[in-house]
Amino acid sequence: MNNGPSTFPEDNDILEAKTQAEKPPLSVHERVHWRQDGPYMLVVLIGLFLAAQLPFILTRFITTYHAGVVTLPVQIESSSLAQLAATPTVEATPSGTLEPNQAPVPTVIPTDIPAHSTATGIASLAIPFVNDTFNSDTGQWIADDTVSWTAGYDHGRYRLVLHGQPSISFSSAIDAEAYRVSADVAVEKGAAGITFLSVEPATFYRFLIRSTGTYAVQRHDQANNTETNIVEWTSTPSLRQGRGVPNRLQIERNGATVRLFGNDQHLTDIAVPTGKVVSHYGVVLTAPDGQGEATFDNLFGVR
């Protein structure tokens, strides 16, 4: 006898209903088990759904984070500030796009301190930002030989030579209004010294000496490549004379005043100019005839 499905739809419906009716009902244990596992299964399903969406959520978060503008303060440790000299500001090549700076000339403050007094200093200055003996080429200062100037390390000193242009200077900015910078400067030809301030966009202030025992404070406007003496050339017994004879120069800024020293003897003070002033430290060589030479050693700075 054929027990397969009937060819009549009505017979199939009757058979399916009979089959469902013959199934035993769920026991009490099975109903309780379903009620207990139902929420668990729901949580599992939700978890699987969220796992499938996780890559899209992470992609959206990362894209949104990087699209935002996040500004974080950058703190430079005092021990690494000397490395800033690796990319110093070079005054040797003025930019033709800069506008002439109209910063007023700083007022020279007369001093009543005797020429043989010693530098007192600011007691709170204790964090070094540069300490360079130039004993080896560390890459922190430019070493190059061009058609108009030469710079490099030479027997434990840093040497600058001019052979075709009137001035060259390498300096780095520091974030401080109270600081001290000193260096041993030996002039062969021309005038040399240390830079200590700038006024944006391109005006630099220099403390210079000659081998004749004279000093001056000079403002260099890089935009038009001109120099202005803030303190005229002055002779002093505090400076040793002679070509190649080293003299220790020191500048000390304390807010609106800069004090200048030669071999620990106070020479003069100047007022910090107005405008957008940036503290600097660096080395400079000048020669109106384009022929100059000087060496620098023991560059040290604290703030």
HELIX and SHEET records of a PDB file:
HELIX    1   1 PRO A    9  GLU A   22  1                                  14    
HELIX    2   2 VAL A   28  ALA A   67  1                                  40    
HELIX    3   3 SER A   78  ALA A   86  5                                   9    
SHEET    1   A 7 THR A  89  VAL A  90  0                                        
SHEET    2   A 7 SER A 167  ILE A 174 -1                                        
SHEET    3   A 7 VAL A 277  THR A 286 -1                                        
SHEET    4   A 7 ALA A 191  VAL A 199 -1                                        
SHEET    5   A 7 THR A 203  ILE A 209 -1                                        
SHEET    6   A 7 THR A 214  ASP A 221 -1                                        
SHEET    7   A 7 THR A 226  SER A 235 -1                                        
SHEET    1   B 7 VAL A 108  ILE A 109  0                                        
SHEET    2   B 7 GLN A 265  ALA A 271 -1                                        
SHEET    3   B 7 THR A 257  GLY A 262 -1                                        
SHEET    4   B 7 PRO A 246  ASN A 254 -1                                        
SHEET    5   B 7 ALA A 178  LYS A 189 -1                                        
SHEET    6   B 7 GLN A 291  VAL A 302 -1                                        
SHEET    7   B 7 PRO A 128  ASP A 132 -1                                        
SHEET    1   C 9 VAL A 108  ILE A 109  0                                        
SHEET    2   C 9 GLN A 265  ALA A 271 -1                                        
SHEET    3   C 9 THR A 257  GLY A 262 -1                                        
SHEET    4   C 9 PRO A 246  ASN A 254 -1                                        
SHEET    5   C 9 ALA A 178  LYS A 189 -1                                        
SHEET    6   C 9 GLN A 291  VAL A 302 -1                                        
SHEET    7   C 9 ARG A 157  HIS A 163 -1                                        
SHEET    8   C 9 TRP A 149  ASP A 154 -1                                        
SHEET    9   C 9 ASP A 144  ASP A 145 -1                                        
END                                                                             
